[in-house]
Amino acid sequence: MSKIIVEKVTQTFGIDSGSSLKVLDDINLEIESSSFNVIVGTSGCGKSTLLKMMAGLFLPTEGRICLDGNEIKGTDRRRGMVFQQDAVFPWMTVAKNISYGPRIRGASRAECAEIEKKWIELVGLKGFESSWPRELSGGMRKRVDLGRVYANDPDVLLMDEPFGALDVQTKERMQAELLNLWEITKKTVVFVTHDLEEAIFLADRVIVMSARPGRIRHVEEISLPRPRTSETRLTEELLSIKRKLWSMLEH
């Protein structure tokens, strides 16, 4: 069953200024419910633009994007967004960052306490409940980001290169932990990255976009068995898919 449907979407910036730039051209895409989808493409191909439109941050110039059959025309809590730069509130503790969404929706103190306990444990921050963001490493702040988005209980998780600023070891650890959260929650995920190995390791499907104006060039179904481990990264199957997708991005 399709969770998100992108129909004939084109995005052109600067139309009113007379110096227009077409970023996306005739995008048609279906995102299945509970699936993990990764979008890859060269810089400037419009993959982040497409993700932000799925979030409802702005509308397409042409076409439409629907969630459960309803056109997306703005932001709401059914879609949670994680950006490359962490977005933790520096004036809140880890626990208060995690429960921010439920709190502003009027959840009781007891409900917030349960939410904090659950997600702090699931994202590996037990013992840091009262810590301030300035006291945390980059990887730990990213855990806070993930915990806060999941605690808000969105239907869809949209992730724009969330691990791009992390060192290699932390990045791989966060990828594994994200997959663990996905296995537990089965949220629909759309994830943007430049990193082909990351894309293949995480995804059910890798969506390859062409250079600007971005079009869907290829969709690769990833049949690597789950759960995926560090050994998965070394398999010939993963490396073969990586070579195939790399050749598409080079031309």
N, C-alpha and C positions, 0 to 999 in steps of 0.2 A: 504494500500500500504506500502510495506517495505521500510524503509529509510536506515537502516543498516542491512546487512546480514553477519553473522559470519559462515563460512563454514569449518568444520573439523579442527579447529585451535588447535594446540599443541604448547606450548612454553617450551623450555628446555634451561636453562642457563648453562654456563660453559662447553659446549661441547668441545671446543678447549683446555681447561685446563686439561681435563681428569677426572674432578670431577663434572660430570653433575648433574643438579637438574631439574627434570620435574615439572613445576609449573602448567601448564594447559594441559588437555588431552582431545582431540576430542570434542571441544566446537562447538555446532551448535545452532544458536540463530538468531531470526529475531526481529528487533526493528521497530515497525510501526511508520509511519510519524505522528508527532504531539502528540505522546504518552509520558507519564511520566513513566519511568522504573527505578526500584531500584534494585540493586544487593546487596545481603547479603551473609554472610558466615563467618566462623571462621577465625582468623588471619592466614595469610600465605596461604590461599586457592587460591590466584591469581586474586581476583576481581579487585584490582588496576592495576595489570599487564594487564588484559583484557581491562580496560578502557584506559590505556595509548596506547595500540595498536590501539584502535578505534581512538585515537587522532593522530596516525601516528608517535608517538615518537620512535617506533621500530617495526620491522616486526615479524610476527609469524615464528617459526621454521618450522612449517608445516601448510598448509591450507591458507585461505585468509579472509580478511575482506573487504566488499564492501560498499560504500556509493552511493546510487542511481545507482547501477549497475557497478560502477567503483571501481577497487581495490584501497584501501588506501595504499599509498607507502611513505607518508611523511606528514608533517603538512601543513595546509593551513587555511585560515580564515573561511572556511565553518564549522569548528569545533572549538568551544571555550572551554577552560579548566579552571576550578576553583579548586584549591587545598585547603587542610585543612589550611595551613598557608597562611595568606593573602600575596598577591604579589603586593601591591601598591608601586608605586615609591615614596620614601620619599622626593625627590627633586622636586616633582610636587604637585600643589594644587589639591584639589578634582576635580575641573572642568577639569584641564589638564590631570589628570589620566583618567577621563571618556572618553575624546575625543582622547586619545592617538592613538588608532587604525586608526580611520578615518584620523587623522592628518598625520600619516606616509604614508598613501595611497594617500595623496595630496588633501584632502578635503579643501575647501576654509574656510577662517576665519568665514564667515557667516554661512556656513554649520556646522562647529564645534560648533559655538555658539548655534545653534538650537539643535544639538545633546546633548550638555551639559545640556541645559535647560530641554529637555524632560526627560533624564534619571536621572538627579539629582532629579527631582520631583518624578519620578516613584519609585525610590529606597529610598525615604524619607530623602534626604539630602539637601532639600531647606534651604537656610540660611548658609550653610557650603561650598559654592562654592569656597571661597578663603582660606579655612582652609588647614593646612598641616597635613599629616597623623599622625605625632607625637602628634597632638592635639586631635585626635579622639580615641574613645573607640574601643575595638576589634570588637564589633557588627557593628559600623559605618564603620570601615575599610573593613569589609566584604561586606557592602552595596556598597562601592566603587568598590570592586572586581566585584560584580554582575553587577553594572552599566557599568563598562568598557567592560565586556564581551558582554553584550547585545548591547551596543553602536556599537560594531564591526559587529553586525547583522549576527551571524553565523546561519547555518541551524540546527546545533546540539549543544546542551550544555552538556558538560561532566563534572561531579562534583564528586570529590574524597573527601568524608567526609568533605564538606566545613564548616559545623557548629560544627565539633567535638571539637574544642577548646573553644567554647562559654559556658557560664553558662546556666542553664536549661531554665530560663525565656527568655533570649535573643535568645536562640536556637529555642524555640517554636515560638517566634515572627518572627524570620527570616524564619522559615518553612512556616508560614502563608503568609508572604510577597512574598516568592518565588512562592507559588501557585498562588498568585494574578498576578505576572508577567507572569507566564505560561499561565494563562487563557487569558491574554491580547494578548500575542504574539503567543501562540500555537507552540513554538519551540519544537522539539524533544529533550527529556531530558533522559540521562542515569546518574544515581546518585548512588554512592557507600556509604554504611554506615554499621556500626556494630549495629546500634540502630533499633530494630525491630519496635518499635512504630513509629519512624520517617519514616521508610520504608512504613509501612501500611498507615500512615496518608497522605503521599505524592503521593503514586503510583497508576497508573492504573494496573501495574503488578509488583509483587515482584519475582525476580529471585533468587532462593536459590542454592548456590554452595556447593559442598561437600568439605571435607578437602583435602589438597594437596595429589596428583595432582588434581587441581580443575576440576570438571565436573558439568554440569547443572543437579542438582538433582531434582528440582521441579520448576514449574512456577505457581504462585498463581495469579489468576485474582481478583482484588480488586473491589468489587461492591459498596463500600460505596458511598453514594450520594455526589455530589459536588453542591455548594461550601462546603468545609469542615471547621469546626469551632472548638473552644476549646471543645465544647460539644461532638464532634465526637470522641475525645480521650477517652471518658468515656462510649461509647456505648458497649453493650455486643457483637455486631458483630465484632468490632475492637479487643476486648479482646479475642474473640474466635479464630480469625485468628492468633493473637499473640501466643496463646497457641499452635496452630497447627504448626506454623513455628518454635517455640522454640523447640518443641519435635524433629523436624528434625535436628536442629543444635546440639542437645545434643547427637545424636547417629550417 
